[in-house]
Structures are given as structure tokens and as C-alpha cells.
Amino acid sequence: MSQLVLNPGKERSLLRRHPWVFAGSVARLEGRARPGDTVDVVTDDGRPLGRAAWSPESQIRARMWSFAPDAVIDHAFFKRRVAESVARRATHPLLAAESGLRLIHGESDGLPGVIADRFDDVVVVQLTSAGAEKWRDAIVAGLVQATGCRAVYERSDSDVRGMEGLGPKTGCVFGDLPEEALTIVENGVRMEVDVVAGHKTGFYLDQRDNRRLTGLLAGGRSVLNCFCYTGGFSLQALAGGAASVLSIDSSGPALDGARRNLAMNPQLDAARAEWLQADVFDALRALRNDGRRFDLIVLDPPKFAPSAAHAERASRAYKDINLFGFRLLNPGGILMTYSCSGGIGLELFQKIVAGAGSDAGVDARILHRLSAAADHPVGLAVPEGEYLKGLAVQIGH
Ligand code: SAH
């Protein structure tokens, strides 16, 4: 097997079990390896550190499959890792009843570059690294065996594949999709999931617990849901007895999906829902100029900072929407605000929100720290993942 030799001292993060080897840490590759091939990772004096997938096009030159130097990386290895990931969810009490569930969360499940989500009896898989690409067949076979699903649909159309030198790939890799739209039930609300054309794998499962909390907090309140996508937070707010819910997104198809979702839930009072297709930055200003006020505001934007390099510009965007969020709150109102930017940690995010609160002149305190649902674990050694962080902040009366 080829050997990836690190520069002196560059084994430190691997010894903490951070699974990435950056280009700057690599001294040389001894032997030949094609993209995705397994290589032995060794220190500059030849100490073995484990086995990784080689990705010459990426700034992340290698991603560890195992920290055991003698691990056998073969079909059986991937089937085992997939089965373990599926079993972790199956035995988690918070997840037992979910029909929409993340089954594999990349590095955090020991499978860098692999995402798999289950929606009813269909599994959607997204492969974003050269190593994951190489082992597609084993990963898909493992998913079929571990879940008994009727179909596996591939959504490997994420931009990050470009950084690995991979083009997009989508379509069924096992079985057939059902004719009718796929649906899941989340916290008692039926939601359609478009695995073919929806964002990412079709649905933002990581917000499940926070949507539930929104429902619990929404009773009798006027709600503004910004970046609503297919209405996940909006419908939970209605289910929780919100007095009114105004939802904003710039995407027409997303809002069409939201309206379909509302129609699928006749138990909800559709007359309390209003949908607005607009740019949130403009809409917040317009609402302010119109003197509108709300009791509960949700801000769940797309990631403004994909990496630390974008943090400064992104910080201004977060500051902007949070400032307007605070200004649009009634006394005693609650702002539920999120960031999924890998380049912005919780501490910085809290600083930005605190700055927005002070500029808005409100007296604010954190009611809840908000994170991703339990089926999106974050590996202990992966501090800068694109994980979700959020704050529920209540302002004074
Ligand atoms: N809250 C959603 C997920 C939000 S994803 C849920 O619970 O499912 C981010 C959404 O923001 C997308 O639907 C995208 O269309 C929308 N979006 C991105 N930029 C926007 C902008 N400037 N104004 C309004 N919507 C925007």
C-alpha cells in the first residue's frame, strides 16, 4: 500500500482523532495512489497512524477511515460501519418513532464524505469525497442490508464535490422511487420530502427538535418565520396554536412545497398562515417600515460562511438579520436564531447576536441554546464542522 508521509509534528491533530490531513501537512506520497485509494498515513519518522482515503485534488488530501494501522479497508469494513451507524439511531429513544432520520453523518459516524438520510422507506445518499465515491457500491449495499429500504436515491450534487475533483451524480442506485410523493411525519405534522429536487437530500432533518420547541413556544403568539423553505417551522408553530404565522422565502418552489405541506395537514388552521416570496433582507426592512411587530421570530438562513475565510462578511449578514429580528419583536418576544456556517463557531455567533441585541436597544437573555437533533451527532474532534448552532433569546417586557 502507498504511504502518505506527514511533515514533522503534523500528526498532532490525528492523534486527537481529527480525521483530516490537510495539504500543508503532507511531506510526500510514497508509491502510487489514484483518487479514493486507501493509503497508510505515517509520521515523518515512519510511525503508523492509520488508514485514509487519498484525495489529491482536495485541500483535504486524506480523510481517515481508521486510526488502527492494520485496519482492513474493504467491502466488509463499509458494511460494518454503515450497520453500526444505523443501529445507533435505531436504539436512541428520541429517534425511535421518526420516519425521517439521518442514518449516517459523515466524519461523526466514521464515514467521511458519506451522508445518508431515511425518508419513510427510501434512503437518500450523498457522497462528497473521493474515498466515499470509490466505495459507493459497498456503502449502498450496506444501507440496503441494514434498513431493508425499497430504494436508495443518490443526491451527490453538492458543490463540495467539485473541490474533490468529482462531478455531480444523481439517480436511483437501488430499487425505484414510489410514484407518489414521499412523506414523513415530524412531531405530528405531515411533510412532503422531494428527494429529487429538494435542497440537500430533500429535507433539513437537523432542525427537528428546534421545530418542536418552536411549536411549544408558539401558542397564542404572532410568528415570523424567515428562510422558511418548505414550512417546517411554520407548520409546527401552527400546530402549537400560533395566532398567525408569516413565512418568508425567496424560492418559489420552496413556498409551493410549503403550501402543499399545509394542505396535507387539515388539522391546522390554514387561515392563520401567510406566505411571502421575498428576499429576507429586504422584507425585514419593509416590515419595520410598516411598523409590524411579532411575538416569535425564527431566523434560519442558509450558511453565509462556508469557511473561516468568509467569516467577516458573513458576520455582517448575521448581524443585519438579527438586528432587524430584535427590532421587530414585541416586548417579551422571542428570537430563535441559527447559523449553520462552518466558519462561525458558537462563541462568535453568540457575540454577533449579543451585538445585534445591544444595537437594537433590547434587554435580552438566552432562553435556550439550540443544536442539531440527535441523529446529527458531531464528532468530538471535529470542531469546525458545518453543524447547526442556535440561540433562543427573549427580550424584556
Ligand atoms: N428553515 C428551513 C430551512 C431553511 S434553508 C427548514 O426548517 O426546513 C434556507 C432557505 O433560505 C432556503 O429555502 C432558501 O431558498 C432561502 N433563502 C436563501 N437566501 C435567501 C434570502 N436572501 N431571502 C429569502 N430566502 C432565502
Boltz pocket constraint, residues with backbone or C-beta under 6 A from the ligand:
constraints:
  - pocket:
      binder: B
      contacts: [[A, 203], [A, 204], [A, 207], [A, 226], [A, 227], [A, 228], [A, 229], [A, 230], [A, 231], [A, 232], [A, 233], [A, 248], [A, 249], [A, 250], [A, 251], [A, 254], [A, 278], [A, 279], [A, 280], [A, 281], [A, 300], [A, 301], [A, 302]]
      max_distance: 6.0
